[in-house]
Amino acid sequence: MKYIIAIIKPHKLDDVRSALADAGIEGITITEVKGHGRQKGHAEIYRGAEYQVNFLPKVKIEVALDDNLVESAVSTITKAAWTDKIGDGKIFVLPLEAATRIRTGETGEDAI
Amino acid sequence: MSKSYKYSVPVAVGALGLLTLVSPVLAQDATKAATPATMTMDAKYVFNTLLFLIGGFLVMWMAAGFAMLEAGLVRSKNVSMQCTKNIALFSIAGLMYWVVGYNLMYDGVDGGFWGSFSVKNFPLPGNDTGDYSASSDWFFQMVFCATTASIVSGTLAERIKIWPFLIFTVLLTGFIYPITGSWEWGTGWLDKMGFSDFAGSTLVHSVGGWAALAGALILGARIGKYGKDGRVHPMPGSSMPLATLGTFILWLGWFGFNGASQLAMGTISDAASVSKIFVNTNMAAAAGVMVAIALTQILYKKIDVTMALNGALAGLVSITAEPLMPSVLQAVIIGGIGGVIVVFTVPLLDKLKIDDVVGAIPVHLVAGIWGTMIVPWSNTEVAFSVQALGVVSIGAFVFISSSIVWLALKATIGIRPTEEQERLGLDVTEIGVEAYPEFAKGGSAV
């Protein structure tokens, strides 16, 4: 089992969600987050003085899934979240040790 | 807004027409017995009083405009505090202007430096005669006094304790504003010298601006506003919709502020003057906005909405000293330069490390001086030298007296919250109610 954490642009969330559903991935958790990457945010001017907006709003997507779905999930998110502009985000894949469905007590791949 | 009216000769037909509108009974009687002269006096009284009342409640509503403008331009952790200050200062102004302010400004000044220290007595309706209702006049003058206090509130936002601010407001509305007001509108020494300030670029706006400047210098900047390396750290306001609503409310109120400062609407000439003032007032504001929009686009590559809002107010303040005499094109130029003043004075204050949260000093003080000094351009009866004397003398009196009050408050009860209280936000520490409790818990949001 693997755990995917993807950081994407907020306005791409709907595209990513429906693309993942089309790819057969049913469970998804999202969080509104802020952060920066290599560009470290951007500069704005308020009343004549420049200031840095260091943390930009992003959406964090978390998905737990079988090993054999990882490749298609990553390519699906990459395609759906892609704008070709800086700040498109990142996808991280982590090993997942265990999973439990609370209602039934099922564990492992049955739980996800 | 001096009290010497210049009534032009009313047209008899027009006066009859007015009377028909005001009181059908009177008009019917008139056709039988009463002479046109007495009818004219009644119509004048009614229309003059109506102008005071309508202008007065429009200017009263400017208090709401200031409250919303300031609520939008402070951070969300200080919004309840700003609302509290604004409702309190308007109330203090009303009470103080009754207790001492009005008579200090208008009662027996006669070329001097102040009037009488006495309570304003309101005549019973049966005795409230003359060219207009005395009660309507008091109401109209009171809301100008409150406007002056509103100006101070915005500059000193986010870092002043509530009670010292309110004590300052008592002294400003009861004494400082009425004394300088008496010099001109109370027919004091400046009026005798020929100074001209139609609706208060200096008497209201610069007075508020000087009091705010004195307070800002003595109070100091907000924590973190100016870095050790000289960098300015902007603290963007919490709500542009509220700031925009506040500006529109002020713009609306200004038609009462300038228009009703004609002080009379009982003749065709006065009604036409009030209408001309409406046009000039609107044009000056519009020009202030568009100049601020164009300049911020050129200088910063994006339009700064807060500067556009300030541009409207600077245009309005600029035309307030003489809203009647300028041609429409002159009004556009006078107001447009108000917009220039805003765009260049706001960063200048930051360079001087004078922290003016809402831009009240550029808008009310600097544009107020500009508006007062440009009066001779359109009104040739007015001299530059006397205008300068008025600006300097009123500025000196208000700045020095305000500084004494602020320093006395600082030395006694203190004017600044602790660093921790300021960081937490004054909504929590001074008021105990957050403006947006659903969104920010414990005032910890930056």
Interface residues (C-beta under 8 A of the other chain):
Chain A: E44 I45 Y46 R47 G48 A49 E50 Y51
Chain B: V232 H233 P234 P236 L299 Y300 K302 D304 T306 M307 V343 V346 P347 D350 G359
